[in-house]
Amino acid sequence: MSGASYKAILFVVLGTLLASGCAKKSADKMSPPRKAELIVEKVDGLEIEFRPKVNILFVKDNSESMQDELERVAEGIDKFLSEFAGKGVIEWRIGVISVYDSRRASFISEAGLGRLERLKSIDQSGNVIVLDPIFATKENSTKEIIAATINSGVKSLKDGGPEFEEMFTPLLAATDPTLNAESNGGFWQRDAHKVIVMLSDENDSSPSLSVEDFTQRFHANMRALSDSHANYSIYAIVALQNYLDNSGGIKSCKLNSYALPPTRIVDAVALLGGQSFPICESSFGATLAEIGSDIKKKVLPKEFRIVGGVPEADTLKLLYNGEEIAASRGWAYNPDTGMVRIEPTVDIESVPGGKFEIRSTKISDRAVRQGKVIKEIF
């Protein structure tokens, strides 16, 4: 090969290498920069079946001596209802039964042993109007209807009123699962917190029924009416002896000359983990408000665990029936336990069939380490 040919070949090779190098640099400048790997964490929507319910049964002594006391209960019922039955998420039912007197064959309670009494209202002339429903709900009742049903009149002895007031007997009948299904319209709901409020100025006179027998049978009935454990509260407003008043002094409710201290009722309530209050207060508003507040604290709060990861800060949302609920309205998230807690003070208007939903953007450990997170909220 001549020197000229060698130089020509070398020139072509060098030219080709230079051209390819320039082309590569040009291509690098034209191509978009390579993207880093992205980790996308989508929002987790956790739908929660939480519909707090409470079923409340008033067991009233409708003997003639209870006229003033039942009037005071009726006057204070709005304080009771305002604690849980107004604007709120709790679904509620309220029913009323009267005491029984099995010793008097002539005495027959208005609805029958353990059967719920029909709701009442008062017309402009003061007459009692009997309504169709046998228990009150948010949809069918007002505080006036509930007050009128509790204070629908008393019965004197000569008119067939009770002489020996039995509180335990009708209460056991009213909590019997069969009677509940067949005669009381399924008043007791299996998934509801169940509440008893007894009103009397006398002791219980149920024959052949000890306090221990009553509490055992009552608890068994409550268990049979519930999905899992027996979930209930019990209260009594009775003629307490030697109780502490608001000033810290010891007082006793004055008994009628023929009345006995309500030891059986107080003992039964204590065995069942309940509370007793004096019936001799001039106003029942504070007492009923205390009972209503206690009920709300037992039905609420509710806690839900966040599963599947750690929520990213400021992305956690609580919704009810599709509406976002601000944390300031009564809920909080605890990052140490991973729990969302709905407080008794939660400000939500209940909606039939309404559901809670928790939404959040989760951060995986890998995304936290790499700092590569894109939030997509759906």
C-alpha positions in Angstrom: 0.0 0.0 0.0 1.3 3.4 -1.0 1.9 6.1 1.5 -0.9 8.2 -0.1 -3.4 5.3 0.2 -2.5 4.7 3.9 -3.1 8.4 4.7 -6.5 8.4 2.9 -7.7 5.4 4.9 -6.5 6.9 8.2 -8.3 10.2 7.4 -11.6 8.3 6.7 -11.3 6.4 10.0 -10.6 9.5 12.1 -13.4 11.3 10.4 -15.9 8.6 11.2 -14.9 8.5 14.8 -15.1 12.2 15.1 -18.5 12.2 13.5 -19.9 9.5 15.7 -18.6 11.4 18.8 -20.3 14.6 17.7 -23.5 12.7 16.9 -23.6 11.1 20.4 -23.1 14.5 22.1 -25.8 16.0 19.9 -28.2 13.1 20.8 -27.5 13.6 24.5 -28.4 17.2 24.2 -31.6 16.5 22.4 -32.9 13.7 24.7 -34.9 14.6 27.9 -33.0 13.9 31.1 -33.6 10.5 32.6 -36.3 10.5 35.3 -35.7 9.1 38.8 -37.9 6.2 39.9 -41.2 7.4 41.3 -43.1 5.6 44.1 -46.8 6.5 44.1 -48.8 6.0 47.3 -52.5 6.3 46.6 -55.1 7.3 49.2 -56.5 4.4 51.3 -60.3 4.7 51.7 -61.4 2.8 54.8 -65.1 2.6 55.0 -66.3 2.0 58.6 -69.5 0.4 59.8 -70.1 2.6 62.8 -73.7 3.5 63.5 -74.0 4.2 67.3 -77.4 3.3 68.6 -79.0 3.6 72.0 -82.4 2.0 73.1 -83.7 3.6 76.3 -86.6 2.2 78.4 -88.3 4.2 81.2 -90.0 2.1 83.8 -92.3 4.4 85.7 -94.3 4.1 88.9 -97.7 5.4 87.8 -99.2 5.3 91.3 -101.1 8.4 92.5 -98.2 9.5 94.8 -95.9 9.9 91.8 -97.9 12.7 90.1 -95.5 15.5 91.1 -92.4 13.5 90.4 -93.5 12.4 86.9 -94.3 16.1 86.1 -90.8 17.1 87.1 -89.3 14.3 84.9 -91.4 15.5 82.0 -90.2 19.1 82.6 -86.6 18.1 82.6 -86.7 15.6 79.7 -85.3 18.3 77.3 -82.1 18.4 79.3 -81.9 14.6 79.0 -82.5 14.6 75.2 -80.2 17.5 74.5 -77.2 15.4 75.6 -77.5 12.9 72.8 -80.7 13.1 70.9 -80.5 16.5 69.1 -78.0 17.2 66.5 -75.7 14.2 66.6 -74.7 10.9 65.1 -76.4 8.6 67.7 -79.6 6.9 66.5 -82.0 6.5 69.4 -85.2 4.8 70.6 -87.2 5.6 73.7 -89.9 3.4 75.2 -92.0 3.5 78.3 -93.6 0.8 80.5 -95.4 1.0 83.9 -95.0 -0.9 87.1 -97.1 -4.0 87.8 -99.1 -5.3 90.7 -99.6 -9.1 90.4 -101.4 -9.2 93.8 -104.4 -7.3 92.5 -106.3 -9.3 89.9 -108.2 -6.1 89.0 -105.0 -4.2 88.1 -104.1 -4.5 84.4 -101.4 -2.2 83.1 -102.3 -0.1 80.0 -100.4 -2.2 77.5 -100.0 -5.5 79.5 -97.0 -6.8 81.4 -93.8 -5.6 79.9 -95.5 -4.2 76.8 -94.5 -0.8 75.6 -97.1 1.9 76.0 -98.2 3.9 72.9 -96.8 7.4 72.6 -98.9 10.3 73.8 -99.4 14.0 73.0 -101.3 16.8 74.7 -103.7 18.9 72.7 -104.4 22.6 73.3 -107.1 21.8 75.8 -104.8 19.6 77.9 -106.3 16.3 76.7 -104.1 13.3 76.2 -104.0 12.0 72.6 -102.9 8.4 72.1 -100.7 8.0 69.1 -99.9 4.8 67.1 -96.2 4.3 67.6 -95.1 2.3 70.7 -91.6 3.9 70.9 -90.1 7.2 70.1 -87.4 7.9 67.5 -85.9 11.0 66.0 -88.1 10.6 63.0 -91.5 10.2 64.8 -91.3 12.2 68.0 -90.5 15.5 69.7 -89.5 16.2 73.3 -93.1 17.1 74.0 -94.3 13.7 72.9 -91.7 11.9 75.0 -92.6 14.1 78.0 -96.3 13.4 77.6 -95.7 9.7 77.3 -93.8 9.6 80.6 -96.3 11.9 82.3 -99.5 10.5 80.8 -101.3 10.4 84.1 -101.3 8.4 87.4 -103.9 6.0 88.8 -105.3 6.0 92.2 -105.9 2.8 94.1 -109.7 3.0 93.6 -109.2 3.5 89.9 -107.1 0.4 89.5 -103.7 1.8 90.3 -101.0 -0.3 91.8 -100.9 -0.9 95.6 -97.7 -3.0 95.6 -95.4 -1.6 92.9 -93.4 -4.2 91.1 -90.5 -2.8 89.2 -88.5 -6.0 88.5 -91.4 -8.1 87.1 -92.3 -5.8 84.2 -88.7 -5.1 83.5 -87.9 -8.8 83.1 -90.9 -9.1 80.8 -89.9 -6.1 78.7 -86.4 -7.5 78.2 -87.6 -11.0 77.2 -86.4 -11.6 73.6 -89.7 -13.3 72.6 -91.8 -10.5 73.9 -89.5 -8.0 72.2 -89.9 -9.6 68.8 -93.6 -10.5 69.0 -95.2 -7.6 71.0 -92.8 -4.7 71.3 -91.9 -4.2 67.6 -88.3 -5.2 68.0 -87.6 -2.2 70.2 -84.3 -3.7 71.5 -81.8 -3.7 68.7 -79.0 -6.2 68.9 -76.2 -3.7 68.1 -77.5 -0.9 70.3 -76.4 0.2 73.8 -79.4 -0.6 76.0 -80.5 1.7 78.9 -83.0 1.3 81.7 -84.2 4.3 83.8 -86.4 3.4 86.8 -88.7 6.0 88.4 -90.4 5.3 91.7 -91.0 6.6 95.2 -91.4 3.0 96.5 -89.4 -0.1 96.9 -89.8 -3.0 94.5 -92.5 -5.5 95.6 -92.0 -8.3 93.0 -93.0 -11.5 94.8 -90.8 -14.6 95.0 -87.9 -12.7 93.2 -84.7 -11.9 95.1 -82.4 -9.1 94.1 -79.8 -11.7 93.0 -82.3 -13.7 90.9 -83.5 -10.5 89.2 -80.0 -9.3 88.4 -79.0 -12.7 87.0 -82.1 -13.0 84.8 -81.9 -9.4 83.7 -78.3 -9.8 82.6 -79.2 -13.0 80.8 -82.0 -11.2 78.9 -79.6 -8.4 77.9 -77.1 -10.9 76.7 -79.7 -12.7 74.6 -80.7 -9.3 73.1 -77.2 -8.5 72.1 -74.8 -9.5 69.3 -71.8 -10.2 71.5 -71.6 -9.1 75.2 -74.4 -7.6 77.2 -74.0 -3.9 76.5 -76.3 -1.9 78.9 -76.6 0.8 81.5 -79.1 1.0 84.3 -80.2 4.0 86.4 -82.8 4.6 89.1 -84.4 7.8 90.3 -85.8 6.8 93.7 -86.4 7.9 97.3 -82.8 7.6 98.3 -81.9 7.5 102.0 -78.7 9.2 103.3 -77.3 10.6 100.1 -74.9 13.5 99.5 -76.5 16.6 98.1 -74.8 19.3 96.0 -73.5 21.1 99.1 -71.9 17.9 100.5 -74.5 17.4 103.2 -76.3 14.2 103.9 -80.0 14.2 103.1 -82.8 11.7 102.8 -85.8 11.8 100.6 -89.1 12.0 102.6 -91.1 8.8 102.3 -94.8 8.4 102.3 -96.1 7.0 105.6 -96.7 3.6 103.9 -93.6 3.6 101.7 -90.5 1.5 102.2 -86.9 2.6 101.4 -86.0 1.5 97.9 -83.3 -0.9 99.1 -84.1 -3.7 96.6 -83.9 -1.3 93.6 -80.7 0.4 94.8 -79.0 -2.9 95.5 -80.0 -4.3 92.1 -78.7 -1.2 90.3 -75.5 -1.4 92.2 -75.0 -5.1 91.4 -75.6 -4.3 87.7 -73.0 -1.5 87.8 -75.5 1.4 87.6 -76.3 4.6 89.4 -79.1 5.7 91.7 -80.3 9.3 92.1 -82.7 11.0 94.6 -86.3 11.5 93.5 -86.9 14.4 96.0 -85.0 17.1 94.1 -87.0 20.2 93.1 -85.9 19.8 89.5 -84.8 16.7 87.6 -83.1 18.7 84.8 -79.6 18.3 86.3 -80.1 14.6 87.1 -81.5 13.8 83.7 -78.7 15.8 82.0 -76.1 13.8 84.0 -77.7 10.5 82.9 -77.9 11.7 79.3 -74.3 12.7 79.3 -73.2 9.4 80.8 -75.1 7.5 78.1 -73.4 9.5 75.4 -70.0 8.8 76.9 -70.7 5.1 76.8 -72.1 5.0 73.2 -69.2 7.3 72.1 -66.3 7.5 71.7 -65.2 5.1 69.0 -61.7 4.2 67.9 -60.5 2.9 64.5 -57.0 1.6 63.7 -55.2 2.8 60.5 -53.8 -0.3 58.8 -51.4 -0.8 55.9 -48.9 2.0 56.6 -48.3 5.3 58.2 -50.5 8.2 57.0 -48.5 11.2 55.6 -48.8 14.3 57.7 -51.8 16.5 57.0 -53.4 14.0 54.6 -55.6 12.1 57.1 -59.3 12.9 56.6 -62.5 11.7 58.3 -65.7 11.8 56.3 -69.3 11.1 57.3 -71.8 10.3 54.6 -69.3 11.8 52.1 -68.8 15.1 54.0 -65.4 15.9 55.4 -65.4 16.4 59.1 -62.8 18.9 60.5 -60.8 17.6 63.4 -62.0 20.6 65.4 -65.5 19.1 65.3 -64.6 16.2 67.6 -62.0 13.6 66.4 -58.3 13.1 66.6 -55.5 10.9 65.3 -52.9 9.4 67.6 -49.7 8.6 65.6 -48.3 6.6 68.5 -51.2 4.1 68.5 -52.3 4.5 64.9 -55.8 5.1 66.1 -58.5 7.6 65.0 -60.7 8.5 67.9 -64.2 9.9 67.6 -65.0 11.9 70.7 -68.4 12.1 72.5 -68.5 15.8 71.5 -68.4 15.0 67.8 -70.5 17.5 65.9 -72.3 15.5 63.2 -75.9 15.3 62.1 -76.9 11.7 61.9 -78.2 10.4 58.6 -80.0 7.0 58.2 -77.5 4.6 56.7 -74.7 7.2 57.0 -71.1 5.8 57.2 -67.8 7.0 58.4 -64.8 6.8 56.0 -61.1 7.4 56.7 -58.9 8.6 53.9 -55.1 9.2 54.0 -52.0 9.1 51.9 -49.7 6.4 53.1 -45.9 6.8 53.1 -43.9 3.6 52.8 -40.5 3.2 54.5 -38.8 3.1 51.1 -40.5 6.3 49.9 -39.4 8.0 53.2 -35.8 7.0 52.7 -35.6 8.0 49.1 -37.7 11.1 49.4 -39.6 10.2 46.2 -43.3 10.4 46.9 -46.1 11.6 44.7 -49.4 12.1 46.4 -52.5 11.1 44.5 -55.7 11.8 46.3 -58.9 10.2 44.9 
